[in-house]
Each structure stands twice: as structure tokens, then as C-alpha cells.
Amino acid sequence: MIAKFLKLEWKQYFRSSYWQTDIALKIILVFLALCFLAVFSGIGIGVFFLIKKAIPDSDPLVIVNSALVFAFLGDLVFRYMMQKLPVMNIKPMLILPISKSKLVHYVLLKSSFSFFNVLPMFFYLPFSIILLIEGYSVWGVIGWFVAMKMIVQTLNFINFLINKNQVAFFVILGTLASLATIQFYHIFNIAKFAGVLFDSLYEKPIYCLIPMGIAFSVYHLNYKQLRGRVYLDDVVAVKSKEVKSADLSWANRFGNVAPFLKNDIRLIWRNRRPKTVFLMSFLFVSYALIFFTQDVYDQKMPAFLIFASVFTTGGFALNFGQFIPAWDSSYYKMLMTQNIRYKLYLDSKWYLMVVMTVLLYALSIPYLYLGVDKFLMITAGAIYNIGFNSLFLLYAGSFNRKRIDLDISPFANYQGTSATQFVVILPLLGLPMSLFWIFSSLINFNAGVIAIASVGVIAILFKKHFMKLIVSKYISNKYATVRAFNKKV
């Protein structure tokens, strides 16, 4: 039966319209996956010798074990954000004489071979082989490796239990942050304490039965949860949502653009994917800390500080703008039948990106503490986002031909993504970095910052002319876009 399920999914995938489109995107994703596998394999092979070189008297296995508690918690956070739940189109199966238990077991077992479970093995397996070559106990290494594999599977099934529970996610994230803080400030040696537990898996291989038992227990919990939901009535039931209204009268100050702006605000707040993009943009304000607090970027790679500066205030514009007008794909055909001016529709998107950029810029004012030069970079990046990036994203949107399901999480979700998004990112971030590098190298730091800001100012001054070109592009592609959005993949 499992073989039949695999055969059906194989046919469904290769016969779908999805397979016939975006070959370039698939190639890029496969290339990135292979890069990750190669990197993890390299780390698994080299970490033993790197530890030996850095700390000659240490046991590399003990060092690795002491870091596992942070690795596993980080893995769980990453899975929550990126890993998709195992999916199978079971609706047609429910009217057939097929055991529901087999359907559930197939979905769960299928998840065990996901990329997120395979990737860690490209570290643990090479590392285990190096341990055997270096003379470690064969049974000890086998017990340790089996335990690691079972823990990875446990994290896989725990993620499915908590995937829609935001409280559980923030509890795990808070736990990871708390443990890291305690370890960093030497309040308590969490790494050493947890490392002893993982060391015992090598010293007494029989202990690998404990994580194995936990993995099977969590699997059983998932089975019971999914088994109770595999009913035709539950699949076809109409789900109703309570919609909460909000006072958006303040938007009336934007004139004729106000009705479209209000629709965009409601779309963001009432749907999961755009709402997540909106909330995540506030986290990007702290993105610059990664670069601004490292001396290596100041001394050797200052252009990367511009990358961080643009992203700090442009988190919303970049993530929301690249999917214009796909956010409205579910009702785009209806929208195009209305007696509305295309310019007002696009102006509302532009105003939304600009207002959010200004808001994020205001939140970045504390960066003055790190130096006026850093804040000048952020200011130049904000002007560049308001002027050039917002208009360029609107123009690039005229090439979008992919529908978007607004209720699906954006994490690890490539719906609506095409090769266009990868091409667009080059001028959005590459141009300011190049400008800064050229002018700061030839003249000085201020010249680099002024060059970036100047591009934004020029774009703002000629906005009306650029908008005419953008509107004409949308109008010429209007029917092609409507046809594309009508296709459900």
C-alpha cells in the first residue's frame, strides 16, 4: 500500500502544472539544498580536527555533546518556522476501501524522510565515521549515532504537535534564549551539564533505547491526533471565521488612495501570510546588529554594512513588495472589472511600503548609540527604499504570474515565488552596495552614503514619470496576469 501511495504522489507531482513551470526556480532550490548538504558534510568531517587543533587536550566528542542542547532547541525553532507539515491529498482516498490507519502512518513515515531530517545526518554520520577512524569504541559510536537519529525524529514529530501553537513556539524560543544567556554570562554551565547526558549515550550504548522510546511515543501521539481527524465530514466541513473590524478612518487623509489602502491593511491583518510578513518586518530592525557590532565588517567589508542598513528599514517593502500584485490574486479578476484607475491601485501599494519604511526607520533611531556613521547608513538606506526600491518592486510586480494562498505560512513556502524574485533582489541590494563601495573607495565614506541617498532622492523627484511607465506596463500585462491568477496549482 505504501508503494501505491508513493506512485500516486509521483504521478500527481509530475502531471501537475506546477512541474511544467519555474524550472529555473527548481534548479536554484536543488542547488541550494546540495550546498547545505555539502556544508554539513564538511563540518561533520572537519569539526573533530578543528577542535583538536584549537583545544589539543580536549575530547572532540565531549565538546560536540556539550553544544547539542543548543543545537536541538535551535533546530526545533528552525523547524517551526521553515518545515511544512506532511501533506497528502487524502480527500479522494476517504471514499475508497483504504484503511485510515494506513493513510496516517504513510503521512507520518513520509515526514521522516524530509530534508530537515536528512540534513542533520550529513553531520552526524561523517562525524561518527571520523570517531571510528580515530579509535573510538564501535558500539559506543553506534549507540551515540542511533540516539542522534532518534532525537532528530523526535524533534520532527514534536514540531507537528506544536506547529500551530504560537505559545509553544515562544516558550521554546524563550528557553533557548534563556539558556544561551545563562551560558554566556557564566551563571551556570548548561553546556557541561547537558553534555554529560549525551556523553552517557556513548559510554553506555544501551541508553540509546531511551531516545528511541521517546521518538516512538511522540510518533504515537501524532498518530492519535491525525487519526482522529481523518474523516470525510471533517474534510468537507465549511470553516467559518469571525472577522473583527477596525477603525481605519485615519487612512482617509490619503485621499482617493484611501479605499485601496484600507483593503491592503485588512488583507494584512486578516490573513496569515501577509500578517507574518508584517510582524517579521519589525524583527528585521535588529538585523543590523549582526553586522554593526562586528569589527570585521568595518575594517574589511564595509559594503555589507549597507546591505544591513537597507534591510533594516526595508524588511517590509522587500518582503511585501516582491509579491505585488499576487497578494490580490484570489480576487484580481473581480478587481480588474471595476471602474477604477490602475494608478490609484498601485499608489496604495507604494504608500503602504513608504509608511512602513518610515515607521521602521523611526524604530532604528537607537542605532545612533553605535555611531553617527552607522545611523547615516541606515538613513541613506531608508531614502533608497522609499525612492528606488519601492518603485522598482512595483515595476517588477508586473511580471508576477503566481497565485498566493493568504492563509498559508510564508516559512518554507515557495508559492508565488518564481525566478523573477531571485533576479529582482540583485538591483535591490546589490546596487546600493556597489555604489557605496565605488564612491567610498574613490572618495570617502560620506560620498558613498550620499550616492545611495541620491539614487533614492532622484527616484522620488521623478516618481510621477516612473509611475506612468509602471502603470502602462501593468495595463499591457493585465489580461495575461488575470489568466495566470485564474490557474490553481
C-alpha positions as CSV (number, residue, x, y, z in Angstrom):
1,M,0.0,0.0,0.0
2,I,2.9,2.4,0.8
3,A,4.3,1.7,-2.7
4,K,0.9,2.6,-4.2
5,F,0.7,5.9,-2.3
6,L,4.2,6.8,-3.5
7,K,3.3,6.0,-7.0
8,L,0.1,8.2,-6.8
9,E,2.0,11.1,-5.4
10,W,4.7,10.7,-8.0
11,K,2.1,10.9,-10.8
12,Q,0.3,13.8,-9.2
13,Y,3.5,15.8,-8.9
14,F,4.8,15.3,-12.4
15,R,1.4,15.7,-14.1
16,S,0.6,19.0,-12.3
17,S,1.0,22.3,-13.9
18,Y,3.5,23.2,-11.1
19,W,6.1,20.8,-12.6
20,Q,5.8,22.5,-16.0
21,T,6.6,25.9,-14.7
22,D,9.5,27.6,-12.9
23,I,12.2,25.1,-13.9
24,A,14.8,27.8,-13.0
25,L,13.4,28.1,-9.5
26,K,13.6,24.3,-9.0
27,I,17.2,24.2,-10.2
28,I,18.1,27.0,-7.8
29,L,16.4,25.2,-4.9
30,V,18.1,21.9,-5.7
31,F,21.4,23.7,-5.9
32,L,20.9,25.4,-2.5
33,A,19.9,22.0,-1.0
34,L,23.1,20.4,-2.3
35,C,25.1,23.3,-1.0
36,F,23.7,22.8,2.5
37,L,24.3,19.0,2.4
38,A,27.9,19.7,1.3
39,V,28.5,22.2,4.0
40,F,27.1,19.9,6.8
41,S,29.2,17.1,5.5
42,G,32.3,19.3,5.5
43,I,31.6,20.3,9.1
44,G,31.0,16.7,10.2
45,I,34.3,15.7,8.7
46,G,36.4,18.6,9.8
47,V,35.0,19.5,13.3
48,F,36.9,16.7,15.0
49,F,40.2,18.0,13.7
50,L,39.3,21.7,14.2
51,I,38.5,21.0,17.9
52,K,41.7,19.0,18.3
53,K,43.8,21.9,16.8
54,A,42.1,24.6,18.9
55,I,42.0,22.6,22.2
56,P,44.6,19.9,22.0
57,D,43.8,18.3,25.4
58,S,40.1,18.1,24.8
59,D,37.9,15.3,23.6
60,P,36.0,16.5,20.5
61,L,33.1,14.2,21.2
62,V,32.6,15.8,24.6
63,I,32.8,19.3,23.1
64,V,30.2,18.4,20.5
65,N,27.9,16.8,23.1
66,S,28.1,20.0,25.2
67,A,26.7,22.0,22.3
68,L,23.9,19.6,21.4
69,V,21.3,21.0,23.8
70,F,21.5,24.4,22.0
71,A,21.6,22.7,18.6
72,F,18.4,20.7,19.2
73,L,16.5,23.7,20.6
74,G,17.6,25.8,17.7
75,D,16.7,23.0,15.3
76,L,13.2,22.9,16.8
77,V,12.8,26.7,16.4
78,F,14.0,26.5,12.8
79,R,11.6,23.6,12.0
80,Y,8.7,25.6,13.4
81,M,9.4,28.4,11.0
82,M,10.5,26.5,8.0
83,Q,9.3,22.9,7.9
84,K,6.0,22.1,6.2
85,L,3.6,19.6,7.7
86,P,3.5,16.3,5.8
87,V,0.8,16.6,3.1
88,M,-1.1,14.1,1.2
89,N,-4.3,14.6,-0.8
90,I,-6.4,12.2,1.3
91,K,-9.8,13.6,0.4
92,P,-10.3,11.3,-2.6
93,M,-9.0,8.3,-0.5
94,L,-11.6,8.6,2.2
95,I,-14.4,7.3,-0.1
96,L,-12.3,4.2,-1.1
97,P,-11.9,1.0,0.9
98,I,-8.5,2.1,2.3
99,S,-7.6,1.8,6.0
100,K,-7.4,5.3,7.6
101,S,-4.6,4.0,9.8
102,K,-2.5,3.2,6.7
103,L,-3.1,6.8,5.4
104,V,-2.0,8.3,8.7
105,H,1.1,6.0,9.0
106,Y,2.1,6.9,5.4
107,V,1.9,10.6,6.1
108,L,4.0,10.3,9.3
109,L,6.5,8.0,7.8
110,K,6.8,10.2,4.8
111,S,7.8,13.1,7.1
112,S,10.7,11.0,8.5
113,F,12.5,11.4,5.2
114,S,12.1,15.2,4.8
115,F,15.0,17.4,4.1
116,F,15.0,18.7,7.6
117,N,15.7,15.1,8.9
118,V,18.2,14.2,6.3
119,L,20.3,17.3,6.7
120,P,21.5,16.7,10.3
121,M,22.5,13.2,9.3
122,F,25.0,14.7,6.9
123,F,26.8,16.0,10.0
124,Y,26.3,13.1,12.5
125,L,27.2,10.3,10.0
126,P,30.6,11.8,8.8
127,F,31.4,12.7,12.4
128,S,30.6,9.2,13.6
129,I,32.9,7.7,10.8
130,I,35.7,10.0,11.9
131,L,35.3,8.9,15.5
132,L,35.6,5.2,14.4
133,I,38.7,6.0,12.3
134,E,40.2,7.8,15.4
135,G,39.8,4.7,17.5
136,Y,36.6,5.3,19.5
137,S,34.5,2.4,20.7
138,V,32.5,0.9,17.8
139,W,29.4,0.1,20.0
140,G,29.7,3.5,21.7
141,V,29.7,5.4,18.4
142,I,26.8,3.3,17.0
143,G,24.8,3.9,20.2
144,W,25.5,7.6,20.0
145,F,24.6,7.8,16.3
146,V,21.3,5.9,16.8
147,A,20.4,8.2,19.6
148,M,21.1,11.3,17.5
149,K,18.9,9.9,14.7
150,M,16.1,9.2,17.2
151,I,16.4,12.7,18.7
152,V,16.1,14.2,15.2
153,Q,13.0,12.2,14.5
154,T,11.6,13.2,17.9
155,L,12.1,16.9,17.0
156,N,10.3,16.2,13.7
157,F,7.2,14.8,15.4
158,I,7.2,17.4,18.2
159,N,7.2,20.1,15.6
160,F,4.0,18.6,14.1
161,L,2.3,18.7,17.6
162,I,3.2,22.3,18.3
163,N,3.3,23.7,14.7
164,K,0.1,25.8,15.1
165,N,0.6,26.6,18.7
166,Q,2.4,30.0,18.9
167,V,2.6,29.8,22.7
168,A,4.6,26.6,22.5
169,F,6.9,28.2,19.9
170,F,7.6,31.3,22.0
171,V,8.2,29.1,25.1
172,I,10.8,27.1,23.1
173,L,12.4,30.3,21.7
174,G,12.4,31.8,25.2
175,T,14.0,28.7,26.7
176,L,16.7,28.8,24.0
177,A,17.4,32.5,24.6
178,S,17.4,32.0,28.4
179,L,19.8,29.0,28.3
180,A,22.1,30.9,25.9
181,T,22.1,33.9,28.3
182,I,22.8,31.8,31.3
183,Q,25.7,30.1,29.5
184,F,27.1,33.4,28.0
185,Y,27.2,35.1,31.4
186,H,28.6,32.0,33.2
187,I,25.6,31.9,35.6
188,F,25.5,28.1,35.2
189,N,27.4,25.8,32.8
190,I,24.4,24.5,30.9
191,A,26.6,23.0,28.2
192,K,28.6,20.9,30.6
193,F,25.5,19.7,32.5
194,A,23.7,18.7,29.3
195,G,26.9,17.3,27.7
196,V,27.1,14.7,30.5
197,L,23.7,13.3,29.4
198,F,24.8,12.9,25.8
199,D,28.2,11.5,26.9
200,S,26.4,8.7,28.6
201,L,24.9,7.7,25.2
202,Y,28.5,6.9,24.1
203,E,29.7,5.4,27.4
204,K,26.6,3.1,27.7
205,P,25.2,2.5,24.2
206,I,22.1,0.7,25.7
207,Y,20.9,4.1,26.7
208,C,20.1,4.8,23.1
209,L,16.8,2.9,23.8
210,I,15.7,6.0,25.8
211,P,15.5,8.5,22.9
212,M,14.2,5.6,20.7
213,G,11.3,5.1,23.1
214,I,10.7,8.8,23.3
215,A,10.6,9.0,19.4
216,F,8.1,6.2,19.2
217,S,5.9,7.8,21.9
218,V,5.8,11.1,20.1
219,Y,5.0,9.3,16.9
220,H,2.1,7.6,18.6
221,L,0.8,11.0,19.9
222,N,0.9,12.3,16.3
223,Y,-0.8,9.2,15.1
224,K,-3.7,9.5,17.6
225,Q,-4.1,13.2,16.8
226,L,-4.2,12.7,13.0
227,R,-6.2,9.5,13.1
228,G,-9.0,11.4,14.9
229,R,-9.2,14.0,12.1
230,V,-9.2,11.7,9.1
231,Y,-12.9,11.8,8.4
232,L,-14.8,12.9,5.3
233,D,-17.1,15.2,7.4
234,D,-14.1,17.0,8.8
235,V,-12.5,17.5,5.3
236,V,-15.6,18.9,3.6
237,A,-16.8,20.9,6.6
238,V,-17.1,24.6,5.9
239,K,-15.0,26.6,8.3
240,S,-16.3,30.0,9.5
241,K,-14.2,32.8,10.8
242,E,-15.1,35.7,12.9
243,V,-13.9,38.9,11.3
244,K,-13.1,41.8,13.5
245,S,-13.5,45.3,12.1
246,A,-11.1,48.2,12.9
247,D,-11.4,51.9,12.6
248,L,-9.4,52.9,9.6
249,S,-10.7,56.4,9.2
250,W,-7.2,57.8,9.7
251,A,-6.4,56.5,6.2
252,N,-8.8,58.9,4.6
253,R,-6.1,61.6,4.7
254,F,-4.5,59.8,1.7
255,G,-7.4,60.9,-0.5
256,N,-8.5,58.7,-3.4
257,V,-5.9,56.1,-2.5
258,A,-7.6,55.5,0.9
259,P,-10.1,52.7,-0.1
260,F,-7.3,50.7,-1.6
261,L,-5.0,51.3,1.3
262,K,-7.7,50.2,3.7
263,N,-8.2,47.0,1.7
264,D,-4.4,46.3,1.9
265,I,-4.4,46.9,5.7
266,R,-7.4,44.5,6.2
267,L,-5.7,41.9,3.9
268,I,-2.6,42.0,6.0
269,W,-4.3,41.8,9.3
270,R,-6.8,39.1,8.5
271,N,-4.6,36.6,6.6
272,R,-1.7,34.6,8.0
273,R,0.9,35.0,5.3
274,P,0.8,38.8,4.9
275,K,0.4,39.2,8.6
276,T,3.5,37.2,9.3
277,V,5.4,39.3,6.7
278,F,4.2,42.4,8.5
279,L,5.2,41.2,12.0
280,M,8.5,39.8,10.9
281,S,9.5,43.2,9.4
282,F,9.8,44.6,12.9
283,L,12.3,41.9,13.7
284,F,14.4,43.0,10.8
285,V,15.1,46.3,12.6
286,S,17.5,44.4,14.8
287,Y,19.1,42.7,11.7
288,A,21.8,45.4,11.5
289,L,23.1,44.4,15.0
290,I,24.7,41.3,13.4
291,F,26.9,43.5,11.2
292,F,27.3,46.7,13.1
293,T,28.7,45.0,16.2
294,Q,31.4,43.1,14.3
295,D,34.7,45.0,13.6
296,V,35.5,42.8,10.6
297,Y,32.8,44.5,8.5
298,D,34.0,47.9,9.4
299,Q,37.6,47.1,8.5
300,K,37.3,44.7,5.6
301,M,33.8,44.5,4.3
302,P,32.0,47.9,4.8
303,A,29.7,47.3,1.8
304,F,28.0,44.6,3.9
305,L,27.0,47.3,6.4
306,I,25.0,48.9,3.6
307,F,23.3,45.5,2.9
308,A,22.2,45.5,6.6
309,S,21.2,49.2,6.5
310,V,18.9,48.7,3.5
311,F,17.4,45.6,5.0
312,T,16.8,47.2,8.4
313,T,14.3,49.7,7.1
314,G,13.2,47.7,4.0
315,G,12.2,44.5,5.6
316,F,8.5,45.1,4.9
317,A,9.0,46.7,1.5
318,L,11.2,43.9,0.2
319,N,9.1,41.0,1.5
320,F,5.7,42.5,0.7
321,G,6.6,44.4,-2.4
322,Q,8.1,41.4,-4.3
323,F,4.7,39.7,-4.3
324,I,2.7,42.7,-5.7
325,P,0.0,42.1,-7.1
326,A,-0.1,38.4,-6.2
327,W,-1.5,39.3,-2.7
328,D,-4.8,40.1,-4.5
329,S,-4.6,37.1,-6.8
330,S,-7.7,35.4,-5.4
331,Y,-9.9,38.3,-6.4
332,Y,-7.8,40.1,-9.0
333,K,-10.2,39.3,-11.9
334,M,-13.0,40.9,-10.0
335,L,-10.9,43.9,-9.2
336,M,-10.0,44.4,-12.8
337,T,-13.7,44.5,-13.8
338,Q,-14.3,47.5,-11.6
339,N,-14.3,51.1,-12.8
340,I,-11.0,52.0,-11.0
341,R,-7.9,53.8,-12.0
342,Y,-4.9,51.5,-12.1
343,K,-2.7,54.3,-10.8
344,L,-4.7,54.5,-7.5
345,Y,-4.3,50.8,-7.0
346,L,-0.5,51.0,-7.4
347,D,-0.3,54.2,-5.4
348,S,-1.9,52.4,-2.4
349,K,0.9,49.8,-2.5
350,W,3.5,52.5,-2.8
351,Y,2.1,54.4,0.1
352,L,1.9,51.3,2.3
353,M,5.6,50.4,1.6
354,V,6.7,54.0,2.2
355,V,4.7,54.4,5.5
356,M,6.2,51.1,6.8
357,T,9.7,52.1,5.8
358,V,9.3,55.4,7.7
359,L,8.0,53.6,10.7
360,L,10.9,51.1,10.7
361,Y,13.3,54.0,10.3
362,A,11.9,55.7,13.4
363,L,12.4,52.4,15.3
364,S,16.1,52.3,14.2
365,I,16.9,55.6,15.8
366,P,18.6,53.8,18.8
367,Y,21.4,52.8,16.4
368,L,22.7,56.3,17.0
369,Y,24.3,54.7,20.1
370,L,26.6,52.7,17.8
371,G,27.8,55.8,16.0
372,V,26.6,58.6,13.7
373,D,28.2,56.9,10.7
374,K,26.1,53.8,11.2
375,F,22.9,55.8,11.5
376,L,23.8,57.7,8.3
377,M,24.0,54.4,6.5
378,I,20.5,53.5,7.8
379,T,19.2,56.9,6.8
380,A,20.6,56.5,3.3
381,G,19.1,53.0,3.1
382,A,15.7,54.3,4.1
383,I,15.8,57.0,1.4
384,Y,16.9,54.4,-1.1
385,N,14.0,52.1,0.0
386,I,11.4,54.9,-0.2
387,G,12.6,56.1,-3.6
388,F,14.2,53.4,-5.7
389,N,13.2,50.1,-4.1
390,S,9.5,50.8,-3.7
391,L,9.1,51.9,-7.4
392,F,11.4,49.1,-8.7
393,L,9.3,46.5,-6.7
394,L,6.1,47.9,-8.3
395,Y,7.6,47.5,-11.8
396,A,8.9,44.0,-11.0
397,G,5.4,43.1,-9.9
398,S,4.1,43.5,-13.4
399,F,5.9,40.2,-14.2
400,N,4.4,38.2,-11.3
401,R,2.2,35.4,-12.5
402,K,1.8,33.2,-9.4
403,R,-1.2,32.9,-7.1
404,I,-0.8,33.2,-3.4
405,D,-2.8,31.4,-0.7
406,L,-3.0,34.1,2.0
407,D,-3.7,31.6,4.8
408,I,-0.5,29.5,4.4
409,S,2.5,30.4,6.5
410,P,5.3,32.0,4.4
411,F,8.0,29.9,6.1
412,A,9.4,27.3,3.6
413,N,6.5,28.3,1.3
414,Y,7.6,29.0,-2.3
415,Q,4.0,29.6,-3.5
416,G,4.0,32.7,-5.6
417,T,7.8,32.5,-6.0
418,S,9.5,32.4,-9.4
419,A,12.9,33.1,-10.8
420,T,11.8,36.7,-11.0
421,Q,12.2,37.1,-7.2
422,F,15.8,35.9,-7.4
423,V,16.6,38.3,-10.3
424,V,14.9,41.3,-8.6
425,I,17.0,41.0,-5.4
426,L,20.2,41.9,-7.3
427,P,19.5,45.6,-8.0
428,L,17.5,46.0,-4.8
429,L,20.5,45.1,-2.6
430,G,23.4,44.8,-5.0
431,L,23.1,48.4,-6.4
432,P,23.5,50.3,-3.1
433,M,26.4,48.0,-2.0
434,S,28.2,48.6,-5.3
435,L,27.6,52.4,-5.1
436,F,28.9,52.6,-1.6
437,W,32.0,50.5,-2.5
438,I,32.8,52.6,-5.6
439,F,32.3,56.1,-4.1
440,S,33.8,55.3,-0.6
441,S,36.9,53.7,-2.3
442,L,37.4,56.6,-4.8
443,I,36.4,59.5,-2.5
444,N,35.4,58.8,1.1
445,F,32.7,57.3,3.4
446,N,30.4,60.3,3.1
447,A,30.5,60.2,-0.7
448,G,29.3,56.5,-0.6
449,V,26.4,57.3,1.7
450,I,25.4,60.4,-0.4
451,A,25.5,58.3,-3.6
452,I,23.0,55.8,-2.2
453,A,20.7,58.6,-0.8
454,S,20.9,60.4,-4.1
455,V,19.5,57.5,-6.1
456,G,16.5,57.5,-3.7
457,V,16.0,61.2,-3.9
458,I,16.2,61.1,-7.8
459,A,13.6,58.3,-7.8
460,I,11.3,60.4,-5.5
461,L,11.6,63.5,-7.7
462,F,10.7,61.6,-10.8
463,K,8.1,59.4,-9.2
464,K,5.3,60.6,-11.5
465,H,7.2,59.8,-14.6
466,F,8.2,56.3,-13.3
467,M,4.6,55.6,-12.2
468,K,3.4,56.3,-15.7
469,L,5.8,53.7,-17.1
470,I,4.8,51.2,-14.3
471,V,1.0,51.8,-14.9
472,S,1.4,51.3,-18.6
473,K,3.3,48.0,-18.0
474,Y,0.6,46.7,-15.7
475,I,-2.1,47.6,-18.2
476,S,-0.3,45.9,-21.1
477,N,0.1,42.7,-19.0
478,K,-3.4,43.0,-17.4
479,Y,-5.1,40.0,-19.2
480,A,-2.0,37.8,-19.0
481,T,-1.9,38.4,-15.3
482,V,-5.7,37.6,-14.9
483,R,-5.3,34.4,-16.8
484,A,-2.3,33.3,-14.7
485,F,-4.1,34.1,-11.4
486,N,-7.0,32.0,-12.5
487,K,-4.9,28.9,-12.6
488,K,-4.9,26.9,-9.4
489,V,-1.9,24.8,-8.8
